[in-house]
């Protein structure tokens, strides 16, 4: 993965790493299959902890808040204790429950659920409050609680946050005024410079926070608690980017430009090194072309984005009619 480009901004900017995006920076999200719940790590408390944690994980992996109460998944939640892989104590009064990704994915696929891979797009979140002094415009005490709520919601949905700093004072002032006025295009340009997929703007007022979004997830407008817009945005991304079970994990890729055994070894190693590729199987050799079947956490679009990060592979001219991803081995 490319390192996240820390946007230079003296205001409160959050880069949320959300699921693969066309043209934006995608980042791998860790701990997708771990749920964190309140309670003590006791034998008696494990069944309830496993059930609550599994609901968290399923929402995160499917990209659907509604999955937590979906009747179709009732039997899955009833098996939470059997599906739990490990339990451990977390922060004070918390229990962390981990589930096996392959087993849970298989159960979700059997239930007809779409799966959202670990590769998630970056969103720039800007939170502003009026009346703040220069140098504290985006770090005012009034926004501290909102920032904590955003972080908590983003963690639940698999959207990690970072905090970049450093714009010149004139540009800081201009972007601050844009944010207060609800002008998204200048902020979207800041997001593009950071290779982010979109910008989520929150304007703090006495009655709550007014949220607006611009980017590939479509229009998002909300008023209310800090977590509301994060939840809505995660739902939008999940609906766009979660892969149907028939496509998830079973992808074909053809690597061209392989002329000898050394090239074969290089092609195999390059494909295996693509982020989120779990296994690689060679299916066919035709001249200078190798056809691989991949077990991959994501769909073809996510694989295409991951290939752009490869030092040894590049995308071919177009996908084959069969749906194979066409790749070329670099010299």
GIKAVEN-V468350 format. One record per residue. RES is the residue in three letters. OMEGA is omega in radians with two decimals (999 if undefined). BURIAL is + if it has 16 or more other C-alpha atoms within 10 Angstrom, else -. D_FIRST is the distance of its C-alpha to the first C-alpha in Angstrom with 1 decimal. Layout:
BEGIN
res:omega:burial:d_first
RES:OMEGA:BURIAL:D_FIRST
RES:OMEGA:BURIAL:D_FIRST
END
This chain:
BEGIN
res:omega:burial:d_first
UNK:2.97:-:0.0
UNK:3.01:-:3.8
UNK:3.11:-:6.3
UNK:3.12:+:8.7
UNK:-3.11:-:11.6
UNK:-3.13:+:14.6
UNK:3.08:+:17.3
UNK:-3.13:+:20.6
UNK:-3.12:+:23.1
UNK:3.06:+:26.0
UNK:-3.10:+:26.4
UNK:3.10:+:24.8
UNK:3.10:+:21.5
UNK:3.03:+:19.1
UNK:-3.13:+:15.6
UNK:-3.10:+:15.5
UNK:-2.97:+:12.4
UNK:-3.01:+:14.2
UNK:-2.86:+:13.5
UNK:-3.03:+:12.1
UNK:3.08:+:13.9
UNK:3.06:-:15.4
UNK:-3.12:-:14.4
UNK:3.12:+:12.5
UNK:3.09:+:9.1
UNK:-3.14:+:8.0
UNK:3.13:+:6.8
UNK:-3.13:+:7.8
UNK:-3.13:+:11.3
UNK:3.03:-:13.2
UNK:3.11:-:16.9
UNK:-3.02:+:17.5
UNK:3.05:+:20.4
UNK:3.06:+:22.1
UNK:-3.14:+:24.9
UNK:-3.07:+:26.5
UNK:3.10:+:30.2
UNK:3.12:+:33.3
UNK:3.12:+:35.9
UNK:-3.13:+:36.9
UNK:3.12:+:35.6
UNK:3.14:-:38.9
UNK:-3.11:-:39.9
UNK:-3.09:-:41.7
UNK:-3.05:-:38.8
UNK:-3.12:+:36.2
UNK:-3.14:+:37.1
UNK:3.13:-:36.8
UNK:-3.13:+:33.6
UNK:-3.12:+:32.0
UNK:3.14:+:33.2
UNK:-3.14:+:31.9
UNK:-3.13:+:28.5
UNK:3.09:+:28.2
UNK:3.07:+:28.9
UNK:-3.07:+:26.1
UNK:-3.12:+:23.6
UNK:3.08:+:25.1
UNK:-3.11:+:24.8
UNK:-3.05:+:21.1
UNK:3.14:+:20.3
UNK:-3.08:+:22.7
UNK:-3.08:+:22.0
UNK:3.03:+:25.8
UNK:-3.08:+:27.9
UNK:-3.12:-:30.9
UNK:-3.10:+:29.6
UNK:-3.12:+:30.9
UNK:-3.10:-:34.4
UNK:3.13:-:34.3
UNK:3.13:-:37.4
UNK:-3.07:-:35.7
UNK:-3.10:+:33.6
UNK:-3.13:-:36.6
UNK:3.08:-:36.9
UNK:-3.13:+:33.2
UNK:3.09:+:33.8
UNK:3.14:-:37.1
UNK:-3.01:-:35.3
UNK:-3.11:+:32.9
UNK:3.13:+:34.5
UNK:-3.12:-:34.2
UNK:-3.12:+:30.5
UNK:-3.10:+:29.6
UNK:3.13:-:28.0
UNK:3.00:-:28.3
UNK:3.03:+:29.8
UNK:3.10:-:29.3
UNK:3.08:+:30.6
UNK:3.06:+:28.3
UNK:-3.06:-:29.4
UNK:3.09:-:33.1
UNK:-3.14:-:34.5
UNK:3.08:+:31.3
UNK:3.11:+:30.4
UNK:-3.13:+:27.0
UNK:-3.13:+:27.3
UNK:-3.14:+:24.6
UNK:-3.14:+:24.8
UNK:-3.08:-:23.8
UNK:-3.07:+:21.1
UNK:-3.13:-:22.7
UNK:-3.12:-:26.2
UNK:3.10:+:25.5
UNK:-3.13:+:23.6
UNK:3.12:-:26.6
UNK:3.13:-:29.0
UNK:3.10:+:27.3
UNK:3.12:+:27.2
UNK:3.13:-:30.9
UNK:3.08:-:31.7
UNK:-3.11:-:30.2
UNK:3.02:+:27.3
UNK:-3.06:+:24.1
UNK:3.13:+:20.8
UNK:-3.03:+:17.8
UNK:3.10:+:14.5
UNK:3.13:+:12.0
UNK:-3.02:+:9.7
UNK:-3.03:+:11.6
UNK:-3.11:+:12.2
UNK:3.08:+:12.7
UNK:3.09:+:16.4
UNK:-3.14:+:18.3
UNK:-3.14:+:21.3
UNK:-3.13:+:24.3
UNK:-3.09:+:27.2
UNK:3.04:+:30.5
UNK:-3.12:+:34.0
UNK:3.01:-:37.0
UNK:-3.14:-:39.2
UNK:3.12:-:36.7
UNK:3.07:-:37.5
UNK:-3.13:-:35.3
UNK:3.13:-:32.6
UNK:-3.04:-:32.9
UNK:-3.03:+:32.5
UNK:3.10:+:29.3
UNK:-3.11:+:29.8
UNK:3.14:+:33.3
UNK:-3.11:-:34.6
UNK:-3.10:-:35.2
UNK:-3.05:+:31.6
UNK:3.14:-:30.6
UNK:3.12:-:31.6
UNK:3.12:+:29.7
UNK:3.13:+:26.5
UNK:3.11:-:27.0
UNK:3.11:+:27.7
UNK:-3.13:+:24.6
UNK:-3.12:+:22.4
UNK:3.13:+:24.4
UNK:-3.14:+:24.1
UNK:3.10:+:20.4
UNK:3.12:+:20.0
UNK:-3.06:+:22.4
UNK:-3.13:+:20.6
UNK:-3.13:+:17.0
UNK:-3.10:+:16.3
UNK:-3.08:+:15.2
UNK:2.97:+:16.5
UNK:-3.01:+:16.2
UNK:3.12:+:19.0
UNK:-3.13:+:18.7
UNK:2.88:-:22.0
UNK:3.13:-:23.9
UNK:3.02:-:25.6
UNK:-3.10:-:28.9
UNK:3.11:-:31.9
UNK:-3.13:-:33.0
UNK:3.07:-:29.7
UNK:-3.14:+:29.4
UNK:3.13:+:32.9
UNK:-3.12:-:32.3
UNK:3.07:+:29.2
UNK:3.11:+:31.1
UNK:3.07:-:34.0
UNK:-3.10:-:31.8
UNK:3.14:+:30.4
UNK:-3.13:+:34.0
UNK:3.14:-:35.2
UNK:3.13:+:32.6
UNK:-3.04:-:31.4
UNK:-3.02:+:27.9
UNK:3.09:-:27.4
UNK:3.11:-:27.0
UNK:3.09:+:24.6
UNK:3.07:+:22.6
UNK:3.04:-:22.4
UNK:3.12:+:21.0
UNK:-3.14:+:18.3
UNK:3.11:+:17.7
UNK:3.10:-:17.4
UNK:-3.10:+:14.7
UNK:3.07:+:12.9
UNK:-3.03:+:14.1
UNK:-3.10:+:15.7
UNK:3.14:+:19.1
UNK:3.08:+:21.3
UNK:-3.06:+:23.3
UNK:3.05:+:26.4
UNK:3.13:+:28.8
UNK:-3.06:+:32.2
UNK:3.08:+:34.1
UNK:-3.09:-:37.8
UNK:-3.10:-:40.8
UNK:-3.13:-:40.5
UNK:-3.10:-:36.8
UNK:3.04:+:33.6
UNK:-3.06:+:33.4
UNK:2.99:+:30.0
UNK:-3.04:+:28.8
UNK:2.98:+:25.6
UNK:-3.13:+:24.5
UNK:-3.01:+:21.7
UNK:-3.11:+:20.9
UNK:-3.12:+:22.1
UNK:-3.07:-:25.6
UNK:3.05:-:28.1
UNK:3.07:+:28.1
UNK:-3.12:+:31.2
UNK:3.05:-:32.2
UNK:3.11:+:34.6
UNK:-3.05:-:34.6
UNK:-3.07:+:32.7
UNK:-3.08:+:29.4
UNK:-3.01:+:27.7
UNK:-3.10:+:29.3
UNK:3.09:+:27.0
UNK:3.13:+:23.8
UNK:-3.14:+:25.4
UNK:-3.13:+:26.4
UNK:3.10:+:23.1
UNK:3.08:+:21.4
UNK:-3.14:+:24.2
UNK:3.13:+:23.7
UNK:3.13:+:20.0
UNK:3.13:+:20.9
UNK:-3.12:+:23.8
UNK:-2.85:+:21.7
UNK:3.08:+:18.6
UNK:-3.06:+:20.0
UNK:3.06:+:20.8
UNK:-3.10:+:24.3
UNK:-3.12:+:25.1
UNK:-3.11:-:26.2
UNK:-3.03:-:22.9
UNK:2.97:+:20.6
UNK:-3.11:+:19.7
UNK:-3.05:-:21.8
UNK:3.13:+:20.3
UNK:3.10:+:21.5
UNK:3.09:+:19.8
UNK:3.12:+:21.9
UNK:3.12:+:20.7
UNK:3.12:+:23.2
UNK:3.13:+:24.1
UNK:-2.98:+:24.8
UNK:-3.12:-:28.1
UNK:-3.10:-:28.7
UNK:3.11:-:27.8
UNK:3.09:-:25.3
UNK:3.09:+:23.6
UNK:-3.14:+:23.7
UNK:3.14:-:22.1
UNK:-3.14:+:19.3
UNK:3.14:+:18.7
UNK:-3.13:+:18.9
UNK:-3.12:-:16.4
UNK:3.12:+:13.9
UNK:-3.13:+:14.4
UNK:-3.10:+:14.3
UNK:3.12:+:11.0
UNK:3.13:+:9.3
UNK:3.09:+:7.6
UNK:2.99:+:10.8
UNK:-3.10:+:13.2
UNK:3.12:-:16.0
UNK:-3.11:-:18.5
UNK:3.08:+:19.5
UNK:3.09:-:23.1
UNK:-3.11:-:24.7
UNK:-3.03:-:27.3
UNK:3.03:-:28.8
UNK:3.12:-:29.2
UNK:-3.11:-:30.9
UNK:-3.12:-:31.4
UNK:-3.09:-:28.1
UNK:3.05:+:26.2
UNK:3.13:+:24.6
UNK:-3.11:+:24.3
UNK:2.92:+:22.0
UNK:-3.04:+:22.1
UNK:2.86:+:18.9
UNK:-2.96:+:18.7
UNK:3.11:+:15.7
UNK:-3.13:+:14.9
UNK:3.14:+:15.3
UNK:-3.07:+:17.3
UNK:3.13:+:17.3
UNK:3.10:-:15.8
UNK:3.09:+:12.7
UNK:3.13:+:12.5
UNK:3.12:-:13.1
UNK:3.14:+:10.2
UNK:-3.13:+:7.9
UNK:-3.13:+:10.0
UNK:3.13:-:9.5
UNK:-3.06:-:6.2
UNK:3.08:+:8.7
UNK:-3.06:-:11.0
UNK:-3.10:+:13.9
UNK:2.98:+:14.1
UNK:-3.13:+:14.9
UNK:3.08:+:16.4
UNK:-3.05:-:20.2
UNK:-3.10:-:22.9
UNK:3.09:-:23.2
UNK:3.10:-:23.0
UNK:-3.14:-:26.1
UNK:-3.13:-:28.9
UNK:-3.12:-:28.1
UNK:3.11:-:24.7
UNK:3.05:+:22.9
UNK:-3.11:+:19.7
UNK:-3.13:+:20.5
UNK:3.11:+:18.3
UNK:3.11:+:19.3
UNK:3.10:+:18.8
UNK:3.10:-:18.3
UNK:999:-:21.1
END
